[in-house]
Amino acid sequence: MSNELDDGAALPRIAVLDGVRGVAILLTLMFHTFDPTLSLAIFGERGVDLFFVLSGFLITGILIKTRDEPNYFRNFIARRAVRILPLYYLFIVLMLFVLPAMLDLLPSSIEIPKDFLALQEGPDGLWTVWVYLQNFVLGRGPGSLPGLGHLWSLAVEEQFYLFWPVIMWFLPANRRKQAFVWGIVGTMVLRTVLLWGGIQGTYGAREYTFNRLDTLLLGALGALYVRDPDVRRQLQPILRAVSKWYVLVPILLVGILPNAKLDSLDDEFFGKITYGPGLTIIAVLFLVYVLRSVDGTLGPRTRRFTEWRFNLLLGKYSYSIYLFHYAIATVLQPRSEFGTGFQPTGNPIVDSVVAFALTTAASLAIARVTWLVWEQPWLRLKKRFSYRQPAAA
């Protein structure tokens, strides 16, 4: 957290945002370990949206701070690469080369998840995981890259890291707010039209980069909010309104709509509300959460949960947990509808909680090991790309 060695970062580390990351990874773990028939499972999918808002907030803040400094592009790209690429490619190698060898050693009496077997067959588009384009394969629908379905969000973020510094370089400071707002509205409209018009499905709506810019741009707008008094004054009424319980509760309900069904309506009717305009609406709520965390204005219960020590710990290791949890969840997630997964009691709620706890514990243990033996040595390279010039002797 805040006591880590100075690596030359552009901005001081905000400890509470580890708690926000912890909430995001908890939601993601819930999505991948709870029985899909439970409404809470589908709401857990929104953990990725919280990650996107937080990324937009932090990355834009860094770019605003360093816009006029030497080595603007070099330092940003190099520091992002050192943070992200070593662990990501370690995971890819383990999944594509080490895991198949390990599965071959298992006795035939052990049932291997079908996703792992399908991955060994080399599904169409597998090459994209090497170049961060997998979201354009995974957006086609379920099972497109079995065993690697969670990697779409990392592709979206990596693509954002590549083009956003260029846009921020050319975009005048006095046009940022207008550009961000139009980008948010335009993305929401485009995604909704493509989805409701039948041009793309719900997977594409949530996984194609051009459909998710609104969530990232809301975070970017938050970066302006904390730096520009005029933007703060203009946005505060909206943020206060979203914080009201009679606004907050309906927004939260939008997150579970994909599981709602009515005999008189198409099965995807409610899902299209969530994956159309709903993603933007939910992201607005997450922006309020991020900004109130930074401002220290969270309600007492929300603040205690966000700053819970275990939550802060999960946030610190969230990247590694995100990468490795999915394979574990693939084995453990109970699916009562099909009778698969880990179901020691036969009760979907109890089995989901057990799968959630086991996946969280195993993922955290792996994350701690990878942090010590793999990530930290790479992260020391960040000092070579420090944003701060050494003091004169």
Kinemage of the C-alpha trace (Angstrom):
@kinemage 1
@onewidth
@group {chain A} dominant
@subgroup {mainchain}
@vectorlist {calphas} color= white
{ca met a 1} P 0.000 0.000 0.000
{ca ser a 2} L 1.262 3.439 0.827
{ca asn a 3} L 4.515 2.299 2.455
{ca glu a 4} L 5.940 0.590 -0.633
{ca leu a 5} L 9.278 1.719 -2.041
{ca asp a 6} L 9.275 4.813 -4.205
{ca asp a 7} L 9.350 3.747 -7.861
{ca gly a 8} L 9.188 7.212 -9.405
{ca ala a 9} L 5.425 7.246 -9.940
{ca ala a 10} L 3.804 10.429 -11.236
{ca leu a 11} L 1.208 10.503 -8.466
{ca pro a 12} L 1.259 9.366 -4.831
{ca arg a 13} L -0.416 6.053 -4.165
{ca ile a 14} L -3.946 6.413 -2.774
{ca ala a 15} L -4.256 3.581 -0.272
{ca val a 16} L -8.063 3.524 -0.210
{ca leu a 17} L -8.140 2.693 -3.912
{ca asp a 18} L -6.662 -0.707 -3.061
{ca gly a 19} L -9.932 -1.201 -1.190
{ca val a 20} L -11.879 -0.220 -4.312
{ca arg a 21} L -9.846 -2.763 -6.277
{ca gly a 22} L -10.657 -5.272 -3.563
{ca val a 23} L -14.380 -4.663 -4.048
{ca ala a 24} L -13.963 -5.069 -7.811
{ca ile a 25} L -12.129 -8.385 -7.502
{ca leu a 26} L -14.644 -9.654 -4.929
{ca leu a 27} L -17.466 -8.965 -7.384
{ca thr a 28} L -15.537 -10.746 -10.128
{ca leu a 29} L -14.875 -13.744 -7.903
{ca met a 30} L -18.563 -13.845 -7.042
{ca phe a 31} L -19.503 -13.838 -10.733
{ca his a 32} L -17.260 -16.772 -11.570
{ca thr a 33} L -17.901 -18.911 -8.467
{ca phe a 34} L -21.571 -18.445 -7.614
{ca asp a 35} L -24.150 -20.712 -9.202
{ca pro a 36} L -25.328 -18.871 -12.364
{ca thr a 37} L -28.962 -19.322 -11.308
{ca leu a 38} L -28.389 -16.905 -8.405
{ca ser a 39} L -29.018 -13.207 -9.093
{ca leu a 40} L -25.916 -12.212 -7.129
{ca ala a 41} L -23.757 -14.107 -9.611
{ca ile a 42} L -24.735 -11.939 -12.568
{ca phe a 43} L -24.246 -8.734 -10.568
{ca gly a 44} L -20.681 -9.857 -9.890
{ca glu a 45} L -20.003 -9.361 -13.582
{ca arg a 46} L -20.051 -5.625 -12.883
{ca gly a 47} L -16.750 -5.930 -11.038
{ca val a 48} L -15.016 -5.454 -14.392
{ca asp a 49} L -16.906 -2.173 -14.861
{ca leu a 50} L -15.522 -0.913 -11.555
{ca phe a 51} L -12.017 -1.843 -12.706
{ca phe a 52} L -12.604 0.121 -15.932
{ca val a 53} L -13.802 3.242 -14.122
{ca leu a 54} L -10.831 3.056 -11.770
{ca ser a 55} L -8.402 2.590 -14.676
{ca gly a 56} L -9.834 5.557 -16.549
{ca phe a 57} L -9.545 7.658 -13.391
{ca leu a 58} L -5.955 6.730 -12.553
{ca ile a 59} L -4.495 6.597 -16.058
{ca thr a 60} L -6.014 9.921 -17.081
{ca gly a 61} L -4.730 11.495 -13.871
{ca ile a 62} L -1.205 10.309 -14.680
{ca leu a 63} L -1.418 11.604 -18.247
{ca ile a 64} L -2.741 15.006 -17.161
{ca lys a 65} L 0.058 15.299 -14.602
{ca thr a 66} L 2.847 14.321 -17.028
{ca arg a 67} L 1.523 15.801 -20.279
{ca asp a 68} L 4.294 18.416 -20.553
{ca glu a 69} L 7.135 16.425 -19.038
{ca pro a 70} L 10.063 14.868 -20.946
{ca asn a 71} L 9.640 11.257 -22.074
{ca tyr a 72} L 5.852 11.439 -21.683
{ca phe a 73} L 5.170 8.489 -24.000
{ca arg a 74} L 8.251 6.437 -23.141
{ca asn a 75} L 7.743 6.541 -19.398
{ca phe a 76} L 4.039 5.781 -19.515
{ca ile a 77} L 4.290 2.854 -21.937
{ca ala a 78} L 7.367 1.389 -20.258
{ca arg a 79} L 5.888 1.575 -16.765
{ca arg a 80} L 2.626 0.001 -17.911
{ca ala a 81} L 4.530 -2.749 -19.733
{ca val a 82} L 6.651 -3.586 -16.694
{ca arg a 83} L 3.518 -3.791 -14.528
{ca ile a 84} L 1.327 -5.805 -16.862
{ca leu a 85} L 3.200 -7.874 -19.424
{ca pro a 86} L 5.490 -10.175 -17.368
{ca leu a 87} L 2.682 -11.690 -15.285
{ca tyr a 88} L 0.260 -11.804 -18.204
{ca tyr a 89} L 2.635 -13.760 -20.427
{ca leu a 90} L 3.614 -16.034 -17.560
{ca phe a 91} L -0.076 -16.881 -17.192
{ca ile a 92} L -0.456 -17.508 -20.942
{ca val a 93} L 2.542 -19.848 -20.995
{ca leu a 94} L 1.232 -21.739 -17.970
{ca met a 95} L -2.224 -22.157 -19.490
{ca leu a 96} L -1.141 -23.098 -22.998
{ca phe a 97} L 1.948 -25.214 -22.313
{ca val a 98} L 2.303 -26.210 -18.650
{ca leu a 99} L -1.350 -27.012 -17.863
{ca pro a 100} L -1.772 -29.480 -20.764
{ca ala a 101} L 1.351 -31.348 -19.642
{ca met a 102} L 0.019 -31.520 -16.101
{ca leu a 103} L -3.381 -32.762 -17.255
{ca asp a 104} L -1.721 -35.579 -19.187
{ca leu a 105} L -0.267 -36.869 -15.925
{ca leu a 106} L -3.663 -37.162 -14.222
{ca pro a 107} L -5.270 -40.600 -13.939
{ca ser a 108} L -8.153 -41.245 -16.316
{ca ser a 109} L -10.549 -41.532 -13.366
{ca ile a 110} L -10.306 -37.760 -12.779
{ca glu a 111} L -12.759 -35.741 -14.832
{ca ile a 112} L -11.047 -32.815 -16.553
{ca pro a 113} L -13.176 -29.693 -17.183
{ca lys a 114} L -14.208 -29.575 -20.815
{ca asp a 115} L -12.895 -26.018 -21.185
{ca phe a 116} L -9.356 -27.194 -20.469
{ca leu a 117} L -9.687 -29.993 -23.005
{ca ala a 118} L -11.072 -27.629 -25.638
{ca leu a 119} L -8.224 -25.187 -25.032
{ca gln a 120} L -5.697 -27.938 -25.826
{ca glu a 121} L -7.319 -28.333 -29.256
{ca gly a 122} L -6.254 -24.809 -30.206
{ca pro a 123} L -9.549 -22.941 -30.754
{ca asp a 124} L -9.892 -20.472 -33.601
{ca gly a 125} L -8.367 -17.113 -32.753
{ca leu a 126} L -6.120 -18.390 -29.967
{ca trp a 127} L -3.227 -16.359 -31.413
{ca thr a 128} L -4.960 -13.162 -30.325
{ca val a 129} L -4.086 -13.741 -26.663
{ca trp a 130} L -0.455 -13.028 -27.552
{ca val a 131} L -1.262 -9.553 -28.930
{ca tyr a 132} L -4.135 -8.415 -26.676
{ca leu a 133} L -6.845 -8.721 -29.306
{ca gln a 134} L -8.719 -11.598 -27.673
{ca asn a 135} L -11.753 -9.473 -26.827
{ca phe a 136} L -12.667 -9.399 -30.519
{ca val a 137} L -12.784 -13.217 -30.464
{ca leu a 138} L -14.459 -13.582 -27.076
{ca gly a 139} L -17.077 -11.017 -28.079
{ca arg a 140} L -18.470 -13.507 -30.598
{ca gly a 141} L -20.101 -15.523 -27.834
{ca pro a 142} L -19.564 -18.127 -25.095
{ca gly a 143} L -16.822 -20.720 -25.468
{ca ser a 144} L -14.882 -18.767 -28.082
{ca leu a 145} L -11.625 -19.173 -26.140
{ca pro a 146} L -12.413 -21.843 -23.518
{ca gly a 147} L -10.580 -21.397 -20.238
{ca leu a 148} L -9.530 -17.853 -21.143
{ca gly a 149} L -12.900 -16.122 -21.178
{ca his a 150} L -11.911 -13.541 -18.571
{ca leu a 151} L -9.037 -12.115 -20.626
{ca trp a 152} L -11.292 -9.882 -22.730
{ca ser a 153} L -11.167 -7.083 -20.144
{ca leu a 154} L -7.370 -7.080 -20.081
{ca ala a 155} L -7.381 -6.638 -23.858
{ca val a 156} L -9.713 -3.653 -23.557
{ca glu a 157} L -7.475 -2.041 -20.946
{ca glu a 158} L -4.250 -2.693 -22.854
{ca gln a 159} L -5.691 -1.170 -26.021
{ca phe a 160} L -6.789 1.824 -23.946
{ca tyr a 161} L -3.232 2.228 -22.620
{ca leu a 162} L -1.924 2.426 -26.176
{ca phe a 163} L -4.267 4.987 -27.730
{ca trp a 164} L -5.240 7.110 -24.717
{ca pro a 165} L -1.806 8.762 -24.204
{ca val a 166} L -1.905 9.890 -27.839
{ca ile a 167} L -5.381 11.381 -27.485
{ca met a 168} L -4.479 13.132 -24.254
{ca trp a 169} L -1.343 14.540 -25.890
{ca phe a 170} L -3.274 16.197 -28.720
{ca leu a 171} L -6.444 17.106 -26.798
{ca pro a 172} L -6.317 20.708 -25.473
{ca ala a 173} L -7.011 21.026 -21.755
{ca asn a 174} L -10.028 23.274 -22.345
{ca arg a 175} L -11.654 20.644 -24.584
{ca arg a 176} L -11.212 17.614 -22.373
{ca lys a 177} L -14.485 17.731 -20.500
{ca gln a 178} L -16.524 18.243 -23.663
{ca ala a 179} L -14.680 15.432 -25.466
{ca phe a 180} L -15.124 13.031 -22.549
{ca val a 181} L -18.851 13.737 -22.217
{ca trp a 182} L -19.481 13.315 -25.935
{ca gly a 183} L -17.442 10.114 -25.895
{ca ile a 184} L -19.515 8.725 -23.021
{ca val a 185} L -22.832 9.550 -24.656
{ca gly a 186} L -21.682 8.434 -28.102
{ca thr a 187} L -20.436 5.073 -26.835
{ca met a 188} L -23.657 4.394 -24.933
{ca val a 189} L -25.768 5.226 -27.995
{ca leu a 190} L -23.582 3.167 -30.364
{ca arg a 191} L -23.586 0.099 -28.119
{ca thr a 192} L -27.340 0.318 -27.543
{ca val a 193} L -28.145 0.733 -31.247
{ca leu a 194} L -25.898 -2.180 -32.245
{ca leu a 195} L -27.376 -4.400 -29.544
{ca trp a 196} L -31.031 -3.472 -29.882
{ca gly a 197} L -30.755 -3.511 -33.670
{ca gly a 198} L -29.534 -7.110 -33.621
{ca ile a 199} L -26.205 -6.211 -35.230
{ca gln a 200} L -24.289 -7.650 -32.282
{ca gly a 201} L -25.098 -9.774 -29.249
{ca thr a 202} L -24.664 -9.149 -25.556
{ca tyr a 203} L -21.125 -10.560 -25.551
{ca gly a 204} L -19.979 -8.061 -28.152
{ca ala a 205} L -21.792 -5.259 -26.352
{ca arg a 206} L -19.744 -5.780 -23.214
{ca glu a 207} L -16.433 -6.989 -24.678
{ca tyr a 208} L -15.626 -4.985 -27.828
{ca thr a 209} L -13.393 -2.033 -27.023
{ca phe a 210} L -15.473 0.541 -28.901
{ca asn a 211} L -18.455 -0.485 -26.778
{ca arg a 212} L -16.684 0.047 -23.443
{ca leu a 213} L -15.117 3.464 -23.886
{ca asp a 214} L -17.923 5.116 -21.906
{ca thr a 215} L -16.921 3.290 -18.730
{ca leu a 216} L -13.274 4.265 -19.139
{ca leu a 217} L -14.206 7.847 -20.056
{ca leu a 218} L -16.361 8.203 -16.955
{ca gly a 219} L -13.226 7.443 -14.962
{ca ala a 220} L -11.375 10.031 -17.048
{ca leu a 221} L -14.096 12.551 -16.249
{ca gly a 222} L -13.524 11.749 -12.587
{ca ala a 223} L -9.839 12.630 -13.028
{ca leu a 224} L -10.948 16.074 -14.218
{ca tyr a 225} L -13.394 16.337 -11.306
{ca val a 226} L -10.638 16.126 -8.681
{ca arg a 227} L -8.412 18.630 -10.533
{ca asp a 228} L -10.738 21.225 -12.077
{ca pro a 229} L -13.014 23.277 -9.776
{ca asp a 230} L -15.363 24.133 -12.669
{ca val a 231} L -15.849 20.469 -13.540
{ca arg a 232} L -16.391 19.659 -9.870
{ca arg a 233} L -19.032 22.379 -9.557
{ca gln a 234} L -20.866 21.161 -12.670
{ca leu a 235} L -20.816 17.468 -11.735
{ca gln a 236} L -21.527 17.667 -8.009
{ca pro a 237} L -25.335 17.917 -8.408
{ca ile a 238} L -25.346 14.760 -10.547
{ca leu a 239} L -23.124 12.865 -8.134
{ca arg a 240} L -25.245 13.924 -5.154
{ca ala a 241} L -28.387 12.756 -6.945
{ca val a 242} L -26.893 9.347 -7.759
{ca ser a 243} L -25.981 8.920 -4.089
{ca lys a 244} L -29.643 9.089 -3.024
{ca trp a 245} L -31.003 5.666 -2.074
{ca tyr a 246} L -34.032 5.981 -4.386
{ca val a 247} L -31.648 6.456 -7.318
{ca leu a 248} L -28.919 4.087 -6.151
{ca val a 249} L -31.174 1.058 -5.609
{ca pro a 250} L -32.723 1.061 -9.129
{ca ile a 251} L -29.224 1.382 -10.634
{ca leu a 252} L -28.061 -1.633 -8.649
{ca leu a 253} L -31.087 -3.590 -9.843
{ca val a 254} L -30.062 -2.913 -13.444
{ca gly a 255} L -27.043 -5.082 -12.703
{ca ile a 256} L -29.167 -8.201 -12.077
{ca leu a 257} L -31.632 -7.694 -14.934
{ca pro a 258} L -29.940 -10.260 -17.235
{ca asn a 259} L -31.267 -12.998 -14.932
{ca ala a 260} L -34.850 -11.653 -15.056
{ca lys a 261} L -37.332 -13.529 -17.250
{ca leu a 262} L -40.969 -13.051 -18.214
{ca asp a 263} L -42.878 -15.527 -20.343
{ca ser a 264} L -44.358 -12.721 -22.435
{ca leu a 265} L -40.948 -11.244 -23.309
{ca asp a 266} L -37.896 -12.415 -25.197
{ca asp a 267} L -35.295 -14.071 -22.928
{ca glu a 268} L -32.751 -11.330 -23.697
{ca phe a 269} L -35.145 -8.402 -23.198
{ca phe a 270} L -33.880 -7.411 -19.750
{ca gly a 271} L -30.291 -8.267 -20.595
{ca lys a 272} L -30.392 -5.801 -23.465
{ca ile a 273} L -31.320 -3.064 -21.006
{ca thr a 274} L -28.277 -3.871 -18.876
{ca tyr a 275} L -25.840 -4.292 -21.756
{ca gly a 276} L -27.210 -1.302 -23.649
{ca pro a 277} L -27.634 1.904 -21.629
{ca gly a 278} L -27.355 0.018 -18.335
{ca leu a 279} L -23.567 -0.351 -18.493
{ca thr a 280} L -23.193 3.424 -18.619
{ca ile a 281} L -25.679 3.985 -15.803
{ca ile a 282} L -23.938 1.473 -13.547
{ca ala a 283} L -20.562 3.032 -14.362
{ca val a 284} L -21.869 6.418 -13.177
{ca leu a 285} L -22.606 4.826 -9.800
{ca phe a 286} L -19.116 3.341 -9.695
{ca leu a 287} L -17.651 6.755 -10.516
{ca val a 288} L -19.432 8.167 -7.477
{ca tyr a 289} L -17.957 5.346 -5.388
{ca val a 290} L -14.416 6.052 -6.628
{ca leu a 291} L -14.693 9.816 -6.115
{ca arg a 292} L -16.210 9.505 -2.651
{ca ser a 293} L -13.434 7.062 -1.723
{ca val a 294} L -10.806 9.567 -2.820
{ca asp a 295} L -12.576 12.502 -1.152
{ca gly a 296} L -13.105 10.569 2.081
{ca thr a 297} L -16.874 11.133 1.946
{ca leu a 298} L -18.106 7.541 1.867
{ca gly a 299} L -20.792 6.573 4.333
{ca pro a 300} L -19.397 4.954 7.498
{ca arg a 301} L -20.404 1.382 6.618
{ca thr a 302} L -19.199 1.610 3.024
{ca arg a 303} L -15.955 3.218 4.168
{ca arg a 304} L -15.309 0.485 6.761
{ca phe a 305} L -15.898 -2.227 4.181
{ca thr a 306} L -13.754 -0.519 1.542
{ca glu a 307} L -10.907 -0.003 4.030
{ca trp a 308} L -11.244 -3.465 5.568
{ca arg a 309} L -7.713 -4.894 5.793
{ca phe a 310} L -8.584 -8.041 3.885
{ca asn a 311} L -10.150 -5.920 1.158
{ca leu a 312} L -6.994 -3.800 0.909
{ca leu a 313} L -4.963 -7.007 0.656
{ca leu a 314} L -7.122 -8.334 -2.167
{ca gly a 315} L -6.771 -5.003 -3.935
{ca lys a 316} L -2.986 -5.077 -3.740
{ca tyr a 317} L -2.910 -8.504 -5.421
{ca ser a 318} L -5.993 -8.004 -7.605
{ca tyr a 319} L -4.178 -8.279 -10.943
{ca ser a 320} L -2.708 -11.696 -10.204
{ca ile a 321} L -5.936 -12.861 -8.564
{ca tyr a 322} L -7.854 -11.813 -11.667
{ca leu a 323} L -5.533 -13.765 -13.962
{ca phe a 324} L -5.417 -17.009 -11.997
{ca his a 325} L -8.841 -17.237 -10.345
{ca tyr a 326} L -10.709 -18.169 -13.517
{ca ala a 327} L -9.066 -21.566 -13.971
{ca ile a 328} L -9.800 -22.434 -10.332
{ca ala a 329} L -13.382 -21.188 -10.612
{ca thr a 330} L -13.848 -23.249 -13.777
{ca val a 331} L -13.360 -26.362 -11.669
{ca leu a 332} L -15.277 -25.287 -8.565
{ca gln a 333} L -18.241 -23.177 -9.742
{ca pro a 334} L -21.449 -25.103 -8.938
{ca arg a 335} L -23.956 -25.303 -11.753
{ca ser a 336} L -27.082 -26.813 -10.266
{ca glu a 337} L -28.883 -26.645 -13.596
{ca phe a 338} L -26.406 -29.117 -15.116
{ca gly a 339} L -25.235 -30.949 -11.992
{ca thr a 340} L -21.606 -29.936 -12.524
{ca gly a 341} L -18.952 -28.219 -10.435
{ca phe a 342} L -18.262 -28.506 -6.728
{ca gln a 343} L -21.566 -29.279 -4.976
{ca pro a 344} L -20.809 -30.778 -1.553
{ca thr a 345} L -24.213 -29.936 -0.046
{ca gly a 346} L -26.546 -29.680 -3.044
{ca asn a 347} L -27.681 -26.255 -1.855
{ca pro a 348} L -26.787 -23.628 -4.536
{ca ile a 349} L -26.222 -20.854 -2.010
{ca val a 350} L -24.041 -22.862 0.371
{ca asp a 351} L -22.106 -24.477 -2.480
{ca ser a 352} L -21.532 -21.061 -4.062
{ca val a 353} L -20.164 -19.620 -0.831
{ca val a 354} L -17.828 -22.612 -0.440
{ca ala a 355} L -16.600 -22.307 -4.037
{ca phe a 356} L -16.139 -18.566 -3.554
{ca ala a 357} L -14.077 -19.052 -0.374
{ca leu a 358} L -11.890 -21.787 -1.860
{ca thr a 359} L -11.266 -19.871 -5.078
{ca thr a 360} L -10.457 -16.680 -3.197
{ca ala a 361} L -8.020 -18.448 -0.847
{ca ala a 362} L -6.261 -20.353 -3.644
{ca ser a 363} L -6.045 -17.307 -5.907
{ca leu a 364} L -4.679 -15.137 -3.113
{ca ala a 365} L -2.034 -17.734 -2.272
{ca ile a 366} L -0.932 -17.904 -5.915
{ca ala a 367} L -0.939 -14.111 -6.124
{ca arg a 368} L 1.303 -13.817 -3.082
{ca val a 369} L 3.810 -16.259 -4.586
{ca thr a 370} L 3.840 -14.611 -7.996
{ca trp a 371} L 4.243 -11.200 -6.325
{ca leu a 372} L 7.350 -12.305 -4.436
{ca val a 373} L 9.108 -14.399 -7.067
{ca trp a 374} L 7.985 -12.833 -10.344
{ca glu a 375} L 6.267 -9.450 -10.157
{ca gln a 376} L 8.487 -7.596 -7.698
{ca pro a 377} L 11.739 -8.178 -9.620
{ca trp a 378} L 10.123 -6.776 -12.751
{ca leu a 379} L 8.540 -3.847 -10.922
{ca arg a 380} L 11.973 -2.656 -9.779
{ca leu a 381} L 12.565 -1.682 -13.407
{ca lys a 382} L 10.012 1.110 -12.998
{ca lys a 383} L 12.711 3.236 -11.376
{ca arg a 384} L 14.454 3.407 -14.742
{ca phe a 385} L 11.420 5.226 -16.090
{ca ser a 386} L 10.838 7.589 -13.180
{ca tyr a 387} L 8.624 10.624 -13.757
{ca arg a 388} L 10.679 12.586 -11.233
{ca gln a 389} L 14.076 13.938 -12.115
{ca pro a 390} L 16.819 13.294 -9.557
{ca ala a 391} L 17.539 16.250 -7.313
{ca ala a 392} L 20.625 18.307 -8.152
{ca ala a 393} L 23.652 17.643 -5.953
